[in-house]
Amino acid sequence: MGTEKEDDIIIIEDNEAAKYDNEQESSTNKENLEKEPDNKKIIFIAIIFVLIVLIIAIATVIIIKKNRQNKQKEASLSPIEKKLDEKKKKPVEISKLENMIAKANYMYSTGSKEEALNLYEQIAIYSEAISQYNLGVAQLKNKQYKLAQKTFQNAINIDEKRCVSAINAAVCSLHLNDQENFNYYIDLAYAYLPNEINSPLYSYYYTLINYYKNNYFEALSSLKHRSSNKYKEKQKYLSTKINALFNNNLKAIEELETNFTPMDSFNLALLYSRVGDYPLAIKNFEEALINNIQPVKTQLALGFINLKAGHIQEATKNIKNVTDKFPDNVYQHYPIKVFLRPSLFDEKLAQKHYRDIADSSKELQYQKIFYFAPYKVFNANKTISYIRKGNANIFIDNVSSAQQYLKKSSSSSRVNLGITKAIKKALDFKIRTANTELKKLVKIQPKHSILQYDLALTYAQMGDMPNAYKHFIRSYHLDAKNYLSGIFALMTAELINKDTTKLQSIIKDSISKEDDNEETELYKTLIAIKTNDYLAAIDWLDNTYEQKPLYLAIDTIIALKLNRLDVAKKVSRKLTVLLPNDILPHILYIDAHYDTLDNIEYAKQVTAYLKKQHFHLNDLYFGPYITRFCYIQEELLTGQLYFLRQKLKTVLETTSHYKEDIVSTLALASFYGGAFEESYTLYNQIVDQFKIRDAKTLFLAGVASTAAKHHANAIALFELSKMKNPNFYESRYALGLLYLEINNNNGATIQFSKILKNQFLSDYFDFDIDTNRLLVEKTTKSSL
């Protein structure tokens, strides 16, 4: 019992104030307690009670004191918090922030860029009230690509629209030419794509990601199976672009014409250009111009399409206008590359092209007529008349006059003898030699109508139409009754694009006044061929005249034009009987007999037919250009051109005379055989060494140079060709294209402006947009 009382005290003694009071009371009452043991218990209970009251009182005081301290602390902190609260920025409502963004965008687009950028800085400060994604979109639209990329990364970090944020961050990387980050963000978007599986925009995200990853088939598939019609316009453009990428141009056009708007006109025009529908392309380009859609690109593209469509004058205006208005950036959009038409070399395409022009080409028709046209000999009666006049003048002692007559007679006889010799060489297919000799004779007697006609005919057979026209027209003016000279002047004038409307009217009127006879009927028929009036020429097919080569050739041309194949076959067969060893009659036979066959059967039948013939080949080596051209074409179509080239090389090595003609034939064969560098070298030899520099030869040399990728050399040759014949449209067109290729639009438009023929389409040249050059230029700019 005493021990327990000690533990309780000890426990109580924990309070220092209670311990002090207990010690005082125990010392004063010690003796009384010992004397009065009965009162001890009562006193002890009273002490315990007092202690308990004191403990409760002390505890209460402590609690009250602490509460007061807390209240004082709270009271003292509240003014600080209030001040801090006053400094805090109040959050901006989303609608207000969006208005600020819209205002900034408008200011930026209208040129107030500095004010717009200041406003964007404020937007960045208050951006906590709007999502990082939306802010990134605003920055992206404002072309703040670096800032937008950072904002989209923040959105990804806080798990906000991770997939589409990654896509937009990748787009920013593209604009920044940051391929590494682009790959990172696109891969990140692909990784987050499964999280969007239940989103209506899943297919759209899938499309974008695969498009940027160059998985175009997958992108196109998701566009065909859309999970949402949202972003309809963007999905339409993506579908159009991918279809165009795969050359599904008609499908791309169909996509773009769905929900068509005027703003689509430029892209639609490009697609119509790709499928070769030039009228619709031109229509849409013109609409794009009206709507001021990409004016530089639109007007330049319109010019190029007009070139391809043969509207050369319109193209000239388009290209000149855009070059004058935008000289600094006109060359940035559509660099072109010039090339030769594949139909010149590809066997299948060449066959179709050649068979088309065999019936339609005026140049080939006229050259066939020139091939069979007769040479003329001198007028012996006229020479005798001069001699008689001279003798008469001597008799009357007019010596001066007599000497003039006799001198004229002597020179006329010498010229007539020279004409005879030259004609003999021409008939032996030494055309160039005959031409050289006749040129010498013209210097002696320039007013000799027959001499002028014969010289003109050699030029026509060589393909030199400017000089042929020059001498045909001179012959006609020297003798207005020489109608053949006049008609051939009309034909050659047409080939050099010279207007002869008045001359044609005069000749027709003069012929109509002549008596009806064989010659007059021939002249009228030739005029009908010249004017494409084949119905007027149909009576010629029923004539009973002597079957001369020229007559049979005319019969074949008319019958083929009128689709009278029975007549064409009959007369062409007669022509081969008359001239069995000449090549051209057999070409006419092939035109008449095999023209309706398909390509494979045509090649088979022509090969078999030509193998059976026994040509002397002098007409190929030294004769008229038409023989060379047609025979080389037939060898190309039948796959025999390589063997012909080898034969020509052998002949060249074993021939000491007339080498220039064999080299010319080999150069042409090498060109059509695809041996472009060889053809280029041979034509340079013809021009530089043999000094053959007529417009046609210079043009063919330029064509070979273009094929061999020597474009600078080609420009020089076309310039020379144009100088020889200013109206040679093929040279002008080629020169214009080559100037466009080297960014000389002004030089190009000068050439194009001289091409006055409507619907002019080159048989040789074409062009396209140089996408490789565009890519190189784009890559170069990206690396700077």
Buried (B, 14 or more C-beta within 10 A) or exposed (E): EEEEEEEEBEEBEEBEEBEEBBEEEEEEBEEEEEEEEEEEEEBEEEBEEBBEEBBEEEEEEEEEEEEEEEEEEEEEEEEEEEEEEEEEEEEBEEEEBBEBBEBBBEBBEEEBEEBBBEBBEEBEEBBEBBBBBBBBBBBBBBEBBEBBBBBBBBBBEEEBBBBBBBBBBBBBBBBBBBEEBBBBBBBBBBEBBEEBEEBEBBBBBBBBBBBBBEBBEBBBBBBEEBBEEEBEEEBBBBBBBBBBBEEBBEBBBBBBEEEEEEEBBBBBBBBBBBBEBBEBBBBBBBBBBEBEBBBBBBBBBBBBBBBBBBBBBBBBBBBBBBBEEBEEEBBBBBBBBBBBBEBBBBEEBBBBBBBEBBBEBBBBBBBBBBBBBBBBEBBEEEBEEBBEBBEEBBEEEEEEBBEBBBEBBBBBBEBBEBBEBBBEBBEBBBBBBBBEBBBEBBEEBEEBBBBBBBBBBBBBBBBBBBBBBBBBBBBBBBBEEBBBBBBBBBBBBBBBBBEBEEBBEBBBEBBEEEEEEEEBBBBBBBBBBBEEEBEBBBEBBEBEEEBEBBBBBBBBBBBBBBEBBEBBBBBBBBBBEEBEBBBBBBBBBBBBBBBEBEBEEBBBBBBEBBEEEEBEBBBBBBBBBBBBBBBBBBBBBBEBBBEBBEBBBEBBEEEEEBBBBBBBBBBBBBBBBBBBEBBBBBBBBBBEEBEBBBBBBBBBBBBBBBBBEBBEBBBBBBBBBBEBBBBBBBBBBBBBBBBBBBBBBEBBBBBBBBBEEEEBBBBBBBBEBBEEBBEEEEEEEEEE
